[in-house]
């Protein structure tokens, strides 16, 4: 960080009343065990080394925030079948109505997964709907937004 390092930032955050209730988990590339003591003494609530697994982050969030995650069964997840193309292009989205595209765009901008999935269910093409739902469930909002904007631009040119 250009102005202050993570230790100083943590100390400033933890010095406030609201900051004391803020969970801070340090991520470091250091392999030294001594680093853990330094990080925790700076006020961090926990310590993780890179590389880390996604599950480690979720476990730490559960430990410090009480957040629980419900995982979808892989057998019932909406995924494209092997016989259908999973290629998602702006042209495939351009086949959707302008209103549906606008709704998808707004839900994506608002990071509203439930609304996004509701709009995706309105799509008649199951392959397209499944591929979009998979992106949404993986929180690939940047990719979704880019495709939607390209589809809207293509539609505007017609």
Phi, psi and omega per residue, in radians:
X1 nan 2.381 -2.997
X2 -1.219 -0.586 -3.036
X3 -1.650 -0.790 3.120
X4 -2.523 2.703 -3.126
X5 -1.465 3.074 -3.091
X6 -1.101 -0.590 3.129
X7 -1.124 -0.853 -3.128
X8 -1.127 -0.712 3.112
X9 -1.066 -0.791 3.127
X10 -1.062 -0.778 -3.127
X11 -1.108 -0.677 3.119
X12 -1.173 -0.729 3.124
X13 -1.120 -0.836 -3.083
X14 -1.223 -0.262 3.133
X15 -1.323 -0.256 3.134
X16 -1.673 2.764 3.134
X17 -1.086 -0.814 3.132
X18 -1.170 -0.607 -3.136
X19 -1.162 -0.501 3.113
X20 -1.134 -0.469 3.125
X21 -1.589 -0.017 -3.131
X22 -1.560 2.211 3.107
X23 -1.428 2.252 3.111
X24 -2.145 2.125 3.121
X25 -2.000 2.083 -3.113
X26 -1.430 2.356 3.023
X27 -1.967 2.204 -3.095
X28 -2.412 2.682 3.057
X29 -1.633 -0.051 -3.113
X30 -1.166 2.443 3.089
X31 -1.751 -0.059 -3.090
X32 -1.373 2.277 3.128
X33 -1.176 -0.497 3.121
X34 -1.084 -0.459 -3.141
X35 -1.068 -0.607 3.137
X36 -1.020 -0.815 -3.121
X37 -1.108 -0.702 -3.141
X38 -1.126 -0.789 -3.114
X39 -1.119 -0.808 -3.128
X40 -1.178 -0.617 3.107
X41 -1.223 -0.391 3.091
X42 -1.318 -0.217 3.095
X43 2.029 -0.037 3.105
X44 -1.163 2.575 -3.119
X45 -1.507 -0.391 3.139
X46 -2.751 3.062 -2.966
X47 -2.522 2.307 3.055
X48 -2.377 2.525 3.093
X49 -1.748 2.520 3.000
X50 -1.504 2.566 -0.113
X51 -1.316 2.637 3.127
X52 -2.212 2.785 3.097
X53 -1.591 2.644 3.120
X54 -0.949 -0.686 -3.124
X55 -1.094 -0.572 3.131
X56 -1.101 -0.733 3.115
X57 -1.120 -0.800 -3.141
X58 -1.100 -0.686 3.106
X59 -1.115 -0.732 3.121
X60 -1.145 -0.686 3.109
X61 -1.141 -0.663 3.083
X62 -1.123 -0.776 -3.110
X63 -1.090 -0.763 -3.012
X64 -1.678 -0.419 -3.097
X65 -2.026 -0.219 -3.107
X66 1.336 0.259 -3.130
X67 -1.354 2.254 3.106
X68 -1.954 2.546 -3.112
X69 -2.028 2.439 3.071
X70 -1.946 2.169 -3.094
X71 -1.784 2.394 3.123
X72 -1.313 2.459 3.088
X73 -1.145 2.227 -3.101
X74 -1.021 -0.498 -3.115
X75 -1.273 -0.429 -3.129
X76 -1.844 0.019 -3.127
X77 -1.149 2.552 3.090
X78 -1.389 1.905 3.096
X79 -2.403 2.657 3.107
X80 -1.129 2.546 3.090
X81 -1.373 2.814 -3.094
X82 -1.169 -0.414 -3.106
X83 -1.483 -0.251 -3.134
X84 -1.821 2.512 -3.140
X85 -1.226 2.369 3.123
X86 -1.704 0.094 -3.115
X87 -1.141 2.143 3.129
X88 -1.912 2.111 -3.098
X89 -2.256 2.792 3.038
X90 -1.015 -0.580 3.128
X91 -1.113 -0.665 3.125
X92 -1.183 -0.585 3.090
X93 -1.330 -0.486 -3.120
X94 -1.148 -0.254 3.099
X95 -1.335 -0.218 -3.133
X96 -1.390 2.762 3.117
X97 -1.161 2.626 3.107
X98 -1.008 -0.632 3.129
X99 -1.151 -0.756 3.129
X100 -1.143 -0.721 3.089
X101 -1.055 -0.750 3.139
X102 -1.106 -0.716 3.120
X103 -1.148 -0.732 3.089
X104 -1.076 -0.739 -3.139
X105 -1.068 -0.840 -3.103
X106 -1.106 -0.780 3.130
X107 -1.105 -0.639 3.113
X108 -1.179 -0.772 3.121
X109 -1.080 -0.618 -3.134
X110 -1.472 -0.031 -3.110
X111 0.965 0.651 -3.077
X112 -1.708 1.582 -3.057
X113 -1.051 -0.766 -3.096
X114 -1.088 -0.798 3.106
X115 -1.116 -0.738 -3.139
X116 -1.020 -0.828 3.134
X117 -1.152 -0.589 3.086
X118 -1.111 -0.774 3.117
X119 -1.188 -0.655 3.135
X120 -1.089 -0.604 3.133
X121 -1.120 -0.324 3.129
X122 -1.390 -0.184 -3.100
X123 -1.336 2.237 -3.083
X124 -1.319 -0.481 -3.118
X125 -1.425 1.892 -3.066
X126 -1.081 -0.638 -3.137
X127 -1.134 -0.798 3.119
X128 -1.106 -0.796 -3.132
X129 -1.077 -0.787 -3.134
X130 -1.107 -0.711 -3.125
X131 -1.173 -0.751 3.100
X132 -1.122 -0.715 3.133
X133 -1.114 -0.671 3.114
X134 -1.116 -0.751 3.091
X135 -1.090 -0.759 -3.140
X136 -1.100 -0.788 -3.137
X137 -1.154 -0.389 3.077
X138 -1.645 0.127 3.107
X139 1.019 0.658 3.117
X140 -1.545 0.976 -3.048
X141 -1.124 -0.650 3.116
X142 -1.067 -0.789 3.139
X143 -1.138 -0.757 3.106
X144 -1.053 -0.831 -3.107
X145 -1.087 -0.739 3.111
X146 -1.038 -0.786 3.126
X147 -1.137 -0.736 3.136
X148 -1.103 -0.798 3.140
X149 -1.107 -0.692 3.093
X150 -1.140 -0.693 3.123
X151 -1.150 -0.719 3.106
X152 -1.126 -0.686 3.120
X153 -1.149 -0.715 3.114
X154 -1.129 -0.683 3.132
X155 -1.170 -0.630 3.140
X156 -1.169 -0.500 -3.123
X157 -1.375 -0.283 -3.105
X158 -1.394 nan nan
